[in-house]
Amino acid sequence: MAEMDLVAELPRPAGAARWAEVMARFAARLGEQGRRVVLITSGGTKVPLEARAVRFLDNFSSGRRGAASAEVFLAAGYGVLFLYRARSAFPYAHRFPPQTWLSALRPSGPAQSGKLSLEAEENALPGFAAALQSYQEAAAAGTFLAVEFTTLADYLHLLQAAALALSPLGSSAMFYLAAAVSDFYIPVSEMPEHKIHSSGGPLQITMKMVPKMLSPLVKDWAPKAFIVSFKLETDPDIIISRARNALEVYQHQVVVANILESIKSFVIIVTKDSETELLLSEEEVAKGLVIEEKIVDDLRSRHTAFICDKN
């Protein structure tokens, strides 16, 4: 199978075996508790153009959707395995970029006994204390595990390891595949070892298609899990047909379809026999709601029905 060949072909990241063990222990412990677990993939994948990479192919994905969704899933009682691009949006922290807290936080006095005390005006960092508390509660409860990737190779190896870790949970596992995975790559055997020099003139690169990993995920890695993929398009006229084609080809449960221009306020939940539009109103935006709350709420109900059907 081409997908399996690609995972074997790409270099295995350092620490992959250790992370596979950590993820397996995480999934097993939450499974023993009877807790549902969702794997959220988030952010984009970097594709190197040279073996000693200076240049690479990337995409604009910030990981905001995955980070926001992780918060909602945790609040709903799920265990969350968060597979995310290094330096992309992180749950609870993404609403507070450094420039906000660097100017708002200040030492409240000299450090004593190795402890540093900080203070800030509450209105300077609205929601900061609540976000910090929510993150620390999830960490203390052991319901959140973050694993980072950078390159396409990192992502594919860690995705396979995560899927195999969650597979024993059966229908209680959900895959929420929000990462923007590259469609193209250069095989290792065809990649130049050193930096490509501009003195060589205009650059021409031939890249191969990345096989869709949904196929082995659905068929082999976690065949009993509830699997949600995402489809982003710029043309609203083709989004539904593209989503339905994915469902037919890969035989998974849900596609979350969205248009680039309305990505933060509108999605369509597409299943084999339904299309459900989820829209964030102006009033809801003003109240601070995010579309991920509606997406997760909808998927929770579908996951419950899926579990009941399988059992």
C-alpha positions, 0 to 999 in steps of 0.5 A, a space after each residue: 500500500 502506497 500510504 504504508 510505504 511512505 511512512 516507512 520511507 520517510 525518516 523516523 523522528 528522534 524520540 518517536 519510540 519514546 512518544 509511542 510508549 507515552 501515548 500508549 500509556 496515556 490511552 490505556 490509563 484513560 481507557 481504564 477510566 472509561 473516558 472517551 479520548 480524542 486525538 486532535 491533529 493541529 497546525 501545518 506540516 513542513 516539507 524540506 526541500 534539502 536533506 540538510 534543510 534550509 528551504 522548505 514548503 509550508 502552509 498558512 495553518 496557525 493551529 487555532 482551530 485545533 487549539 480551541 477545539 482541544 479546550 472544548 473537548 477537555 471541558 466536555 470530559 474527553 481525554 485529549 491527545 494533542 498532536 500539534 505543529 511546534 510553535 503553532 497555537 496551543 490550548 489555553 495559551 493561543 489567546 494570549 500572545 507574548 506581547 499581551 502578557 509581557 506588558 501586563 505582567 510584572 513582579 510583585 516583589 523580589 523573589 523569595 525562597 526561589 519563588 517569583 510572584 507576578 501580578 497584573 491588572 485583571 482587565 489587562 489580561 481578561 480570561 487569563 486566570 481562568 485559562 491558566 486554571 483550566 490548563 493546570 486542572 487538565 494537566 493535574 488530572 492527566 487528561 491532556 497530552 501534547 506531542 509536537 511535530 515539525 516535518 511531514 515525516 514527524 507527523 506521519 510517524 507520530 500519527 501512526 503511533 497515536 492511532 495504534 495507541 488509541 485503537 484498543 479503545 475502539 469506538 470510544 476513540 475519536 480522531 479529529 484531523 484538523 492538521 493541514 497536511 502537505 499534499 506534496 513532498 520530495 522523496 529522500 532518495 531525490 532530495 539534494 543533500 546540501 542547500 540549493 544555491 540561487 546561482 544555479 538560476 531559476 529553480 525547478 522542483 518535481 514533487 510527488 503526491 502525499 498519499 492520504 493517510 485516512 485510508 490506513 487509519 480507517 482500515 488498519 490503524 484504528 478501524 473501530 474509531 470515530 473519525 472526523 476529517 476536515 475539508 477546506 476549499 476556496 470555492 463554495 460551489 464544490 465543497 459539498 461534493 468534495 466532502 462527499 467524495 472523501 466520505 465515499 472513498 475513505 468510508 469514515 464518519 464525518 467531514 467538517 467542510 469549511 470555506 476559507 473566507 468564513 473559516 471562523 464562523 461557518 462550517 458544514 458537518 457532512 455525513 453519509 446521509 446529512 448536511 448540517 450547517 453551523 453558523 456563529 451569529 454576530 451576537 455570539 461573536 460579541 459574547 466571545 463564543 467560537 465556532 469550535 464550541 458548536 462543532 464539538 457539541 455536534 460531534 459529541 452527539 454523533 460520537 455518542 450515537 456511534 458508540 451506541 450503534 457499535 455496542 
